[in-house]
Amino acid sequence: MRSFQAGNVTAIRSERVVCTVKVREKRFKIFQVFFGRDGSLFINFPYFRHRTGLLAAATIPANGSTTSQVSLELGGKVASHLVKYSHHPDGRAHFSQDGKVFTAIKRMSIPLNVQDGHICSLVLQGHEAFELAHPTKDNGVSPKRSVVDFGLEEFQAIKFVGRWYDVNRMRFSTPVETIGPILETVDPDGTHQQACLVASPQSDARHVLALTCSSIPRLGPEPEVMVFYGGFDPRERMDNTLSEAGFLAFIYPASNPDELRQRIGTSDYARERT
């Protein structure tokens, strides 16, 4: 099938972008996206009511199977605060929170100038565990702060997917002069979704983060849960079932956090000093 390059790809270019889920008349703030001057990507998760979680540099075993059980306790630490995910231009990826959670959970991922496609996902259950958006303050688009609403009607759980693209490599099914910041995407299975493009406000930024939001089946018996994964090895390694592959992940809330902290330790600044 023939493909075309757009003359111009537009994106929301704010210092900080807040992503919400709109459920009927209410909007719930889920996460923030912002960028460093060096082009680093940051995703912050300050809105969940549960503050103690399990962070991990996880490993998928080389067992020849396309499905594997992965324990986040192996290579994991307990955090008593919500964290920020950082992905730097050279591929360094980690979890941290200034003055609260030090950079204990980290790994080398894909450099951002090489990254193409899926870079991270967030799944959640129990949207009412997130902070309500203010009806007037949490609105609109501006150079300083923009709010993007993702509307859902019927759902059991919610999945956000972030995909990272070089705008010069993006191709479309029809010729178009300008496209974005909202565009239609088609997954490999044929599913059509609306994606919102966000990008660094730096004038030389040439990458966009395409965000989609969809309903998924219930995650499990827990009424409220938030799970993130990113910081992947290159796709060829992730797809090779005969080779170990790694990624970063967190889950909030952590089960039995006190007992877990005793076994695997913590990434909290204050607790490490005592």
C-alpha positions in Angstrom: 0.0 0.0 0.0 1.3 3.4 -0.9 2.0 5.9 1.9 2.6 9.6 2.1 4.5 12.0 4.2 2.6 15.0 5.6 3.8 18.4 4.8 3.4 19.4 8.5 2.7 17.4 11.7 1.2 19.5 14.4 1.2 18.6 18.1 0.3 20.1 21.5 3.6 21.8 22.5 3.2 22.9 26.1 5.6 22.9 29.0 3.3 20.4 30.7 0.4 18.3 29.4 -2.1 16.8 31.8 -4.1 13.8 30.5 -7.6 13.1 31.9 -10.3 10.5 31.5 -13.7 12.0 31.0 -16.5 9.8 32.3 -19.9 11.4 31.7 -19.7 14.8 33.4 -16.6 14.2 35.5 -12.9 14.3 34.4 -10.2 12.5 36.3 -6.5 13.5 36.0 -4.4 10.5 35.3 -0.8 11.6 34.4 1.4 14.4 33.1 3.8 14.6 30.2 6.7 17.0 29.9 10.1 17.3 28.3 13.6 18.2 29.2 15.6 20.8 27.3 17.9 18.0 26.1 14.8 16.2 24.7 14.2 13.8 27.6 10.7 12.5 28.0 9.1 12.6 31.5 5.8 11.1 32.6 4.6 11.9 36.1 1.9 10.2 38.0 0.9 12.5 40.9 -2.9 11.9 41.0 -3.5 8.3 42.3 -4.7 8.1 45.9 -2.5 5.0 46.7 1.0 6.2 47.4 2.9 3.0 48.1 4.0 0.9 45.1 6.4 -1.7 43.8 8.9 -0.5 41.2 11.0 -3.0 39.2 13.6 -3.5 36.5 11.9 -6.7 35.3 13.3 -9.5 33.1 11.3 -11.8 30.8 13.0 -15.2 30.8 14.4 -16.9 27.7 12.1 -19.9 27.9 10.9 -20.1 24.2 7.3 -19.2 25.2 5.4 -16.2 23.9 3.8 -15.8 27.4 5.7 -15.7 30.6 5.1 -14.9 34.3 7.3 -12.0 35.3 7.8 -11.2 39.0 8.3 -7.6 39.9 9.8 -8.5 43.2 12.9 -9.7 41.4 14.8 -6.5 40.7 12.2 -4.5 42.6 12.0 -2.0 45.4 9.1 -0.6 47.4 8.4 3.2 47.1 6.3 5.1 49.5 5.6 7.9 47.0 4.2 8.1 43.5 7.0 8.3 40.9 8.1 9.9 37.6 9.2 7.9 34.6 12.2 9.4 32.8 13.5 8.4 29.4 16.6 10.2 28.3 17.9 10.7 24.7 20.7 8.1 25.2 18.2 5.5 26.3 18.7 5.7 30.0 15.3 5.0 31.7 14.4 5.1 35.3 11.8 5.8 38.1 12.4 8.6 40.6 10.8 11.5 42.5 12.7 14.6 43.5 13.7 14.4 47.2 11.5 11.4 47.8 12.5 8.4 45.6 16.0 8.0 44.4 17.0 6.4 41.1 17.4 2.8 42.2 15.2 1.3 39.5 16.8 2.0 36.1 18.1 0.4 32.9 19.3 1.1 29.4 16.5 1.2 27.0 16.3 2.5 23.4 17.8 5.9 22.5 15.0 8.3 21.6 16.4 9.1 18.2 16.2 5.3 17.4 12.9 4.6 19.2 10.0 4.1 16.8 6.5 3.0 18.0 5.5 1.7 21.4 7.4 3.3 24.2 5.2 2.8 27.3 1.8 1.8 28.5 -0.4 2.5 31.5 -3.3 0.4 32.6 -5.6 1.3 35.5 -8.7 0.2 37.2 -10.9 2.3 39.5 -10.7 5.7 37.8 -12.4 7.4 40.9 -9.1 6.8 42.8 -7.6 9.6 40.7 -7.9 13.3 41.4 -10.8 15.2 39.9 -10.0 17.8 37.4 -11.1 21.3 38.2 -14.1 22.4 36.0 -12.5 25.7 35.0 -8.8 25.6 35.9 -8.1 22.2 34.2 -9.1 23.2 30.7 -7.7 24.3 27.4 -4.3 24.5 25.6 -1.6 27.0 26.4 2.2 27.3 26.1 2.6 26.7 29.8 0.0 23.9 30.6 -2.5 22.0 28.4 -5.2 19.6 29.4 -6.1 16.7 27.1 -9.4 14.9 27.7 -9.9 11.2 26.7 -13.6 10.3 26.7 -14.8 6.8 27.5 -18.3 5.5 28.0 -18.5 1.8 29.0 -15.4 0.2 30.4 -14.1 -2.1 33.1 -10.5 -0.9 33.0 -8.5 1.6 31.0 -5.3 1.4 28.9 -3.2 4.3 27.7 -0.5 3.6 25.1 2.3 6.0 24.2 4.1 5.7 20.8 7.2 7.7 19.9 7.7 8.9 16.4 10.1 11.0 14.3 7.7 13.3 12.4 9.9 12.9 9.3 9.3 9.2 9.3 5.5 9.3 9.8 3.5 8.1 6.9 -0.2 8.3 6.1 -2.6 6.5 3.8 -3.6 9.7 1.8 -1.7 12.9 0.8 -2.2 15.6 3.5 -0.6 19.0 3.9 -1.1 19.3 7.7 -2.2 16.7 10.2 -2.6 16.6 14.0 -2.7 17.1 16.9 -5.6 14.6 16.8 -5.3 11.8 14.2 -6.7 8.4 13.5 -4.4 5.4 14.0 -4.8 1.8 13.0 -3.3 -1.0 15.2 -1.8 -4.1 13.6 -5.1 -6.0 14.4 -7.1 -3.4 12.5 -8.4 -1.5 15.5 -9.0 2.2 14.8 -8.2 4.7 17.6 -7.9 8.4 18.0 -4.4 9.5 19.0 -3.4 12.9 20.5 0.1 14.1 19.6 2.2 15.9 22.2 5.7 17.2 21.8 8.4 19.2 23.4 8.0 23.0 23.0 11.6 23.3 22.0 11.8 24.7 18.5 14.2 22.0 17.3 12.1 19.0 18.6 11.3 16.6 15.8 9.6 13.8 17.8 6.0 13.4 18.9 4.4 11.2 21.6 1.2 9.7 20.2 -1.2 8.9 23.1 -4.2 6.6 22.8 -6.8 5.6 25.4 -9.1 2.6 25.2 -11.3 0.4 27.4 -10.0 -3.1 28.3 -11.3 -6.1 30.3 -11.1 -6.0 34.1 -7.6 -6.5 35.4 -8.4 -8.5 38.4 -10.2 -8.5 41.8 -8.5 -5.3 43.1 -10.9 -2.4 43.0 -8.1 0.2 42.4 -4.8 -0.4 40.6 -2.3 1.4 38.4 0.3 -0.4 36.3 2.9 1.2 34.1 5.5 -0.5 31.8 8.2 1.1 29.6 11.9 1.3 29.2 12.0 -1.8 26.9 14.8 -3.5 25.2 14.8 -3.2 21.3 11.9 -4.8 19.6 14.0 -7.6 18.1 15.1 -8.6 21.6 11.6 -8.3 23.1 10.2 -10.6 20.3 13.0 -13.2 20.6 11.7 -15.8 23.1 15.1 -17.5 23.2 16.7 -14.4 24.7 16.1 -12.6 28.0 14.5 -9.2 27.6 14.0 -6.4 30.1 11.7 -3.5 30.9 10.7 -1.2 33.7 7.4 -1.5 35.5 5.5 -0.4 38.5 2.3 -1.3 40.3 0.3 0.7 42.8 -0.8 -0.1 45.4 1.8 -2.7 46.5 0.5 -5.7 48.3 1.7 -6.2 51.9 4.2 -3.3 51.6 5.7 -3.6 55.0 6.6 -7.3 54.6 7.7 -6.6 51.0 10.0 -3.8 52.2 11.7 -6.0 54.6 12.4 -8.6 51.9 13.5 -6.5 48.9 14.2 -3.0 50.3 13.1 0.5 49.4 14.0 3.3 47.1 12.7 5.9 49.5 15.3 8.6 50.5 14.2 9.0 54.1 13.9 5.3 54.8 17.4 4.6 53.4 18.9 7.2 55.9 17.2 5.6 59.0 
